[in-house]
Amino acid sequence: MLIISPYAKEGKKHHGYISHTQYEFGSILKFIENVWGLGQLGTTDTRATSIVDSFDFTQSAYFLHQKPSYRPVDSE
């Protein structure tokens, strides 16, 4: 799984963070359920391991602190 997010954990010496946790399709669903306090939908998300170990929510997001560019929105 490749996670691209402003909250993704940083690795050491300019290398990306590598999680050695085994994930499955239900891992993303379990992460969403845990973060927003939702109930579990089925057996796949119940047995899955959440992807929460790949995130660092203590860091501030880059895009939240940028001034608006006021350029037109790309409509293509």
C-alpha positions as CSV (number, residue, x, y, z in Angstrom):
1,M,0.0,0.0,0.0
2,L,1.3,3.5,-0.8
3,I,0.0,6.2,1.4
4,I,0.3,9.8,0.2
5,S,-0.9,12.3,2.8
6,P,0.3,15.4,4.5
7,Y,-0.2,13.4,7.7
8,A,1.9,10.4,6.6
9,K,4.8,9.5,8.9
10,E,8.2,10.7,7.8
11,G,11.0,8.2,7.5
12,K,14.6,8.6,8.4
13,K,17.2,10.5,6.3
14,H,14.8,11.5,3.5
15,H,13.5,7.9,3.0
16,G,9.8,7.3,3.3
17,Y,8.3,5.6,6.3
18,I,8.0,1.9,5.8
19,S,5.4,0.0,7.9
20,H,6.0,-3.7,8.1
21,T,2.4,-4.3,9.1
22,Q,0.4,-6.6,6.9
23,Y,-2.8,-4.9,5.6
24,E,-5.8,-6.1,3.7
25,F,-8.7,-4.4,1.9
26,G,-10.6,-4.0,5.2
27,S,-7.7,-2.0,6.8
28,I,-8.7,1.2,5.2
29,L,-12.3,0.7,6.3
30,K,-11.2,-0.1,9.8
31,F,-9.1,3.1,9.9
32,I,-12.1,5.2,8.9
33,E,-14.3,3.4,11.5
34,N,-11.8,4.0,14.3
35,V,-11.0,7.6,13.5
36,W,-14.7,8.6,13.3
37,G,-16.0,6.3,16.0
38,L,-18.2,4.3,13.6
39,G,-19.5,0.7,14.1
40,Q,-18.0,-2.1,12.2
41,L,-19.7,-3.3,9.0
42,G,-18.6,-6.9,8.6
43,T,-16.0,-9.5,9.2
44,T,-13.3,-8.1,6.9
45,D,-12.9,-4.9,8.8
46,T,-13.3,-6.7,12.1
47,R,-10.2,-8.9,11.6
48,A,-8.2,-6.3,9.6
49,T,-5.4,-4.2,11.1
50,S,-5.9,-0.4,10.8
51,I,-3.5,1.7,8.8
52,V,-3.3,4.2,11.7
53,D,0.4,3.3,12.4
54,S,1.3,5.0,9.1
55,F,0.0,8.5,10.1
56,D,1.2,11.3,12.4
57,F,-1.7,13.5,13.2
58,T,0.4,15.7,15.5
59,Q,2.1,17.5,12.6
60,S,0.4,20.4,10.9
61,A,-0.8,20.0,7.3
62,Y,1.2,22.0,4.8
63,F,-1.7,23.2,2.7
64,L,-3.6,24.6,5.7
65,H,-0.9,27.2,6.3
66,Q,-0.5,28.4,2.7
67,K,-1.9,31.7,1.4
68,P,-4.4,31.3,-1.4
69,S,-3.0,31.8,-4.9
70,Y,-6.2,33.2,-6.3
71,R,-5.5,31.6,-9.6
72,P,-8.4,30.3,-11.6
73,V,-9.5,26.7,-10.9
74,D,-8.3,24.1,-13.5
75,S,-11.5,23.1,-15.2
76,E,-10.1,20.3,-17.4
